[in-house]
Amino acid sequence: MKVEGHANLNRDDNSNAIINTSNSEYNNYISLRNKRRQKSNRIDNMENELKDLKDDINEIKNLLRALSNG
């Protein structure tokens, strides 16, 4: 059943849900979702790399302290 005033929207008779039948809108949604995931993954990777760098710096500092006390 078509939703009045919306060419790409249909109402499911069983669940009463509104369904968008536009392939281009669906493809746009998938594209945007993938871009958001990539951005989130990129940020997660950068945070992990920053943590690794901090750990490396602390290790270097500890080695320098040990050498200077040694």
Distance bins in CASP14 RR format, pairs under 12 A and 6 or more apart:
PFRMAT RR
TARGET T0000
AUTHOR 0000-0000-0000
RMODE 2
METHOD distances of the structure
MODEL  1
1 9 0 0 0 0 1 0 0 0 0 0 0
1 10 1 0 0 1 0 0 0 0 0 0 0
1 11 1 0 1 0 0 0 0 0 0 0 0
1 12 0 0 0 0 1 0 0 0 0 0 0
1 13 1 0 0 1 0 0 0 0 0 0 0
1 14 0 0 0 0 0 1 0 0 0 0 0
1 16 0 0 0 0 1 0 0 0 0 0 0
1 17 0 0 0 0 0 1 0 0 0 0 0
1 18 0 0 0 0 0 1 0 0 0 0 0
1 19 0 0 0 0 0 1 0 0 0 0 0
1 21 0 0 0 0 0 1 0 0 0 0 0
2 8 0 0 0 0 1 0 0 0 0 0 0
2 9 1 0 0 1 0 0 0 0 0 0 0
2 10 1 0 1 0 0 0 0 0 0 0 0
2 11 1 0 0 1 0 0 0 0 0 0 0
2 12 0 0 0 0 0 1 0 0 0 0 0
2 13 0 0 0 0 0 1 0 0 0 0 0
2 18 0 0 0 0 0 1 0 0 0 0 0
2 19 0 0 0 0 0 1 0 0 0 0 0
2 21 0 0 0 0 1 0 0 0 0 0 0
3 9 1 1 0 0 0 0 0 0 0 0 0
3 10 1 0 0 1 0 0 0 0 0 0 0
3 11 1 0 1 0 0 0 0 0 0 0 0
3 12 0 0 0 0 0 1 0 0 0 0 0
3 16 0 0 0 0 0 1 0 0 0 0 0
3 17 0 0 0 0 0 1 0 0 0 0 0
3 18 1 0 0 1 0 0 0 0 0 0 0
3 19 0 0 0 0 1 0 0 0 0 0 0
3 20 0 0 0 0 1 0 0 0 0 0 0
3 21 0 0 0 0 0 1 0 0 0 0 0
4 10 0 0 0 0 0 1 0 0 0 0 0
4 11 0 0 0 0 1 0 0 0 0 0 0
4 18 0 0 0 0 0 1 0 0 0 0 0
6 18 0 0 0 0 1 0 0 0 0 0 0
6 19 0 0 0 0 0 1 0 0 0 0 0
6 20 0 0 0 0 1 0 0 0 0 0 0
6 21 0 0 0 0 1 0 0 0 0 0 0
6 22 0 0 0 0 1 0 0 0 0 0 0
6 25 0 0 0 0 0 1 0 0 0 0 0
7 20 0 0 0 0 0 1 0 0 0 0 0
7 21 0 0 0 0 1 0 0 0 0 0 0
7 22 0 0 0 0 1 0 0 0 0 0 0
7 25 0 0 0 0 0 1 0 0 0 0 0
8 18 0 0 0 0 0 1 0 0 0 0 0
8 19 0 0 0 0 1 0 0 0 0 0 0
8 20 1 0 1 0 0 0 0 0 0 0 0
8 21 1 0 1 0 0 0 0 0 0 0 0
8 22 1 1 0 0 0 0 0 0 0 0 0
8 23 0 0 0 0 1 0 0 0 0 0 0
8 24 0 0 0 0 1 0 0 0 0 0 0
8 25 1 0 0 1 0 0 0 0 0 0 0
8 26 0 0 0 0 1 0 0 0 0 0 0
9 17 0 0 0 0 0 1 0 0 0 0 0
9 18 1 0 1 0 0 0 0 0 0 0 0
9 19 1 0 0 1 0 0 0 0 0 0 0
9 20 1 0 1 0 0 0 0 0 0 0 0
9 21 1 0 0 1 0 0 0 0 0 0 0
9 22 0 0 0 0 1 0 0 0 0 0 0
9 25 0 0 0 0 0 1 0 0 0 0 0
10 16 0 0 0 0 0 1 0 0 0 0 0
10 17 0 0 0 0 1 0 0 0 0 0 0
10 18 1 0 0 1 0 0 0 0 0 0 0
10 19 1 0 1 0 0 0 0 0 0 0 0
10 20 0 0 0 0 1 0 0 0 0 0 0
10 21 1 0 1 0 0 0 0 0 0 0 0
10 22 0 0 0 0 0 1 0 0 0 0 0
11 17 1 0 0 1 0 0 0 0 0 0 0
11 18 1 0 1 0 0 0 0 0 0 0 0
11 19 1 0 0 1 0 0 0 0 0 0 0
11 20 0 0 0 0 0 1 0 0 0 0 0
11 21 0 0 0 0 0 1 0 0 0 0 0
12 18 1 0 0 1 0 0 0 0 0 0 0
12 19 1 0 1 0 0 0 0 0 0 0 0
12 20 0 0 0 0 0 1 0 0 0 0 0
12 21 0 0 0 0 0 1 0 0 0 0 0
13 19 0 0 0 0 0 1 0 0 0 0 0
19 25 0 0 0 0 0 1 0 0 0 0 0
19 26 0 0 0 0 0 1 0 0 0 0 0
20 26 1 0 0 1 0 0 0 0 0 0 0
20 27 0 0 0 0 0 1 0 0 0 0 0
20 28 0 0 0 0 0 1 0 0 0 0 0
20 29 0 0 0 0 1 0 0 0 0 0 0
22 28 0 0 0 0 1 0 0 0 0 0 0
22 29 0 0 0 0 1 0 0 0 0 0 0
23 29 0 0 0 0 0 1 0 0 0 0 0
23 30 0 0 0 0 0 1 0 0 0 0 0
24 30 0 0 0 0 0 1 0 0 0 0 0
24 31 0 0 0 0 0 1 0 0 0 0 0
25 31 0 0 0 0 0 1 0 0 0 0 0
25 32 0 0 0 0 0 1 0 0 0 0 0
26 32 0 0 0 0 0 1 0 0 0 0 0
26 33 0 0 0 0 0 1 0 0 0 0 0
27 33 0 0 0 0 0 1 0 0 0 0 0
27 34 0 0 0 0 0 1 0 0 0 0 0
28 34 0 0 0 0 0 1 0 0 0 0 0
28 35 0 0 0 0 0 1 0 0 0 0 0
29 35 0 0 0 0 0 1 0 0 0 0 0
29 36 0 0 0 0 0 1 0 0 0 0 0
30 36 0 0 0 0 0 1 0 0 0 0 0
30 37 0 0 0 0 0 1 0 0 0 0 0
31 37 0 0 0 0 0 1 0 0 0 0 0
31 38 0 0 0 0 0 1 0 0 0 0 0
32 38 0 0 0 0 0 1 0 0 0 0 0
32 39 0 0 0 0 0 1 0 0 0 0 0
33 39 0 0 0 0 0 1 0 0 0 0 0
33 40 0 0 0 0 0 1 0 0 0 0 0
34 40 0 0 0 0 0 1 0 0 0 0 0
34 41 0 0 0 0 0 1 0 0 0 0 0
35 41 0 0 0 0 0 1 0 0 0 0 0
35 42 0 0 0 0 0 1 0 0 0 0 0
36 42 0 0 0 0 0 1 0 0 0 0 0
36 43 0 0 0 0 0 1 0 0 0 0 0
37 43 0 0 0 0 0 1 0 0 0 0 0
37 44 0 0 0 0 0 1 0 0 0 0 0
38 44 0 0 0 0 0 1 0 0 0 0 0
38 45 0 0 0 0 0 1 0 0 0 0 0
39 45 0 0 0 0 0 1 0 0 0 0 0
39 46 0 0 0 0 0 1 0 0 0 0 0
40 46 0 0 0 0 0 1 0 0 0 0 0
40 47 0 0 0 0 0 1 0 0 0 0 0
41 47 0 0 0 0 0 1 0 0 0 0 0
41 48 0 0 0 0 0 1 0 0 0 0 0
42 48 0 0 0 0 0 1 0 0 0 0 0
42 49 0 0 0 0 0 1 0 0 0 0 0
43 49 0 0 0 0 0 1 0 0 0 0 0
43 50 0 0 0 0 0 1 0 0 0 0 0
44 50 0 0 0 0 0 1 0 0 0 0 0
44 51 0 0 0 0 0 1 0 0 0 0 0
45 51 0 0 0 0 0 1 0 0 0 0 0
45 52 0 0 0 0 0 1 0 0 0 0 0
46 52 0 0 0 0 0 1 0 0 0 0 0
46 53 0 0 0 0 0 1 0 0 0 0 0
47 53 0 0 0 0 0 1 0 0 0 0 0
47 54 0 0 0 0 0 1 0 0 0 0 0
48 54 0 0 0 0 0 1 0 0 0 0 0
48 55 0 0 0 0 0 1 0 0 0 0 0
49 55 0 0 0 0 0 1 0 0 0 0 0
49 56 0 0 0 0 0 1 0 0 0 0 0
50 56 0 0 0 0 0 1 0 0 0 0 0
50 57 0 0 0 0 0 1 0 0 0 0 0
51 57 0 0 0 0 0 1 0 0 0 0 0
51 58 0 0 0 0 0 1 0 0 0 0 0
52 58 0 0 0 0 0 1 0 0 0 0 0
52 59 0 0 0 0 0 1 0 0 0 0 0
53 59 0 0 0 0 0 1 0 0 0 0 0
53 60 0 0 0 0 0 1 0 0 0 0 0
54 60 0 0 0 0 0 1 0 0 0 0 0
54 61 0 0 0 0 0 1 0 0 0 0 0
55 61 0 0 0 0 0 1 0 0 0 0 0
55 62 0 0 0 0 0 1 0 0 0 0 0
56 62 0 0 0 0 0 1 0 0 0 0 0
56 63 0 0 0 0 0 1 0 0 0 0 0
57 63 0 0 0 0 0 1 0 0 0 0 0
57 64 0 0 0 0 0 1 0 0 0 0 0
58 64 0 0 0 0 0 1 0 0 0 0 0
58 65 0 0 0 0 0 1 0 0 0 0 0
59 65 0 0 0 0 0 1 0 0 0 0 0
59 66 0 0 0 0 0 1 0 0 0 0 0
60 66 0 0 0 0 0 1 0 0 0 0 0
60 67 0 0 0 0 0 1 0 0 0 0 0
61 67 0 0 0 0 0 1 0 0 0 0 0
61 68 0 0 0 0 0 1 0 0 0 0 0
62 68 0 0 0 0 0 1 0 0 0 0 0
62 69 0 0 0 0 0 1 0 0 0 0 0
63 69 0 0 0 0 0 1 0 0 0 0 0
63 70 0 0 0 0 0 1 0 0 0 0 0
64 70 0 0 0 0 0 1 0 0 0 0 0
END
